[in-house]
Amino acid sequence: MEEGPYKYIRDGNGKVIRVIRIGTRKSQLARIQTDSVADKLKELYPDIHLDLICANVMT
């Protein structure tokens, strides 16, 4: 069973890649903030794959 904010997958060459899931709201501000964090993560860890998950939140 897969749990947590990350998982591991294999690319076409058999290389193991770490995938990190980032959850966010669909609002413009939330996406800007999430994209900023995702960009920084990719800068620090270029070998990871990020999986952005957008959710509808109703109050």
BAFI-3210 file (N, C-alpha, C; in Angstrom, 3 decimals, decimal comma, padded with zeros to 6 digits):
// residues 59
n [1|2|3|4|5|6|7|8|9|10|11|12|13|14|15|16|17|18|19|20|21|22|23|24|25|26|27|28|29|30|31|32|33|34|35|36|37|38|39|40|41|42|43|44|45|46|47|48|49|50|51|52|53|54|55|56|57|58|59]
n.u [000,850|000,506|001,667|001,887|003,568|005,158|006,478|008,067|009,116|009,904|011,783|011,815|014,293|014,810|015,728|015,349|013,053|012,217|009,065|007,274|004,315|002,354|-000,149|-002,727|-004,929|-007,254|-007,246|-006,028|-004,017|-003,170|-002,112|000,004|001,645|002,178|003,440|005,741|007,013|007,343|009,082|011,382|011,947|012,559|014,825|016,591|016,561|017,045|016,554|014,099|010,614|007,762|004,410|001,639|-001,333|-004,473|-007,152|-010,654|-012,033|-014,571|-016,235]
n.v [-001,189|002,197|005,028|008,319|011,417|010,909|008,735|006,004|005,523|003,814|004,847|004,657|003,526|002,011|003,385|004,492|006,815|009,439|010,495|013,274|014,287|017,172|018,860|021,222|024,079|025,161|027,852|030,965|032,304|030,252|028,444|029,956|030,163|027,443|026,700|028,223|026,995|024,441|025,024|025,767|023,360|021,725|023,035|022,582|019,792|018,278|015,749|014,776|014,051|015,997|015,875|017,559|018,121|019,310|020,583|021,012|023,265|023,903|026,303]
n.w [000,000|-000,759|000,884|002,357|001,353|-000,825|-003,416|-005,154|-008,490|-011,569|-014,354|-017,987|-018,433|-016,249|-014,073|-010,743|-009,604|-007,450|-006,486|-005,541|-004,080|-004,195|-002,656|-003,365|-003,345|-005,899|-006,376|-007,717|-006,207|-004,475|-006,325|-007,393|-005,126|-004,651|-007,050|-006,782|-004,596|-005,706|-007,841|-006,408|-005,069|-007,298|-008,145|-006,010|-005,854|-008,488|-009,578|-008,781|-009,312|-009,541|-008,505|-008,903|-007,161|-007,445|-005,580|-005,151|-002,934|-000,792|001,173]
ca.u [000,000|001,275|001,270|002,809|003,585|006,076|006,551|009,166|008,743|011,045|011,629|011,956|015,617|014,928|016,212|014,341|012,810|011,357|007,947|006,688|003,000|002,068|-001,567|-003,018|-006,257|-007,237|-007,268|-004,852|-002,977|-002,637|-001,283|001,239|002,468|002,594|004,418|006,979|007,630|007,736|010,276|012,516|012,266|013,227|016,156|017,404|016,564|016,676|016,201|012,765|009,456|006,696|003,052|000,759|-002,717|-005,323|-008,418|-011,715|-012,348|-015,762|-016,409]
ca.v [000,000|003,425|006,053|009,426|012,407|010,558|007,343|005,756|004,902|003,547|005,416|003,682|002,900|001,277|004,258|004,790|008,250|009,793|011,358|013,959|014,854|018,434|019,193|022,650|024,509|025,593|029,310|031,536|032,557|028,962|027,886|030,748|029,754|026,057|026,697|028,778|025,930|023,383|025,496|025,704|021,944|021,244|023,645|021,912|018,344|018,173|014,387|014,370|014,362|016,551|015,554|018,549|017,687|020,459|020,172|021,998|023,437|024,737|026,692]
ca.w [000,000|-000,908|001,841|002,480|000,278|-001,906|-003,855|-006,071|-009,757|-012,458|-015,690|-019,064|-018,376|-014,993|-013,007|-009,729|-009,464|-006,319|-006,853|-004,389|-004,359|-003,518|-002,750|-003,322|-003,796|-007,299|-006,502|-008,378|-005,208|-004,019|-007,404|-007,453|-003,990|-004,876|-008,139|-006,242|-003,801|-006,643|-008,553|-005,481|-004,882|-008,508|-008,156|-004,997|-006,094|-009,908|-009,987|-008,341|-010,155|-008,710|-008,925|-008,284|-007,036|-007,153|-004,984|-004,972|-001,520|-000,611|002,572]
c.u [000,887|000,767|002,295|002,801|004,514|005,963|007,748|008,621|010,022|010,767|011,838|013,280|015,839|015,446|015,066|014,258|011,881|010,306|007,382|005,376|002,812|000,597|-001,777|-004,471|-006,124|-007,211|-005,957|-003,711|-002,340|-001,726|000,034|002,185|003,023|003,645|005,768|007,735|008,140|009,004|011,520|012,934|013,011|014,649|017,094|017,588|016,149|016,246|014,812|011,722|008,361|005,346|002,119|-000,680|-003,543|-006,679|-009,398|-012,050|-013,537|-015,911|-017,861]
c.v [001,241|004,472|007,173|010,335|012,054|009,078|007,218|005,094|004,618|004,188|004,315|002,946|002,109|002,102|004,563|006,301|008,474|010,783|011,958|014,582|016,119|018,744|020,689|022,903|024,997|027,111|029,809|031,759|031,250|028,352|028,643|030,319|028,339|025,970|027,235|027,721|024,813|023,778|025,395|024,256|021,378|021,805|022,906|020,419|018,071|016,778|013,946|014,722|014,862|016,270|016,523|018,062|018,884|019,975|021,337|022,065|024,379|025,053|026,742]
c.w [000,000|000,080|001,837|001,270|-000,878|-002,257|-004,777|-007,328|-010,539|-013,812|-016,729|-019,074|-017,092|-013,833|-012,043|-009,546|-008,280|-006,803|-005,572|-004,822|-003,535|-003,740|-002,608|-003,683|-005,235|-007,468|-007,112|-007,385|-004,732|-005,075|-007,537|-006,335|-004,195|-005,974|-007,673|-005,431|-004,717|-007,406|-007,670|-005,234|-006,085|-008,617|-007,197|-005,273|-007,538|-010,355|-009,540|-009,396|-009,223|-009,340|-008,197|-008,320|-006,593|-006,653|-004,974|-003,492|-001,423|000,865|002,943]
res [m|e|e|g|p|y|k|y|i|r|d|g|n|g|k|v|i|r|v|i|r|i|g|t|r|k|s|q|l|a|r|i|q|t|d|s|v|a|d|k|l|k|e|l|y|p|d|i|h|l|d|l|i|c|a|n|v|m|t]
***
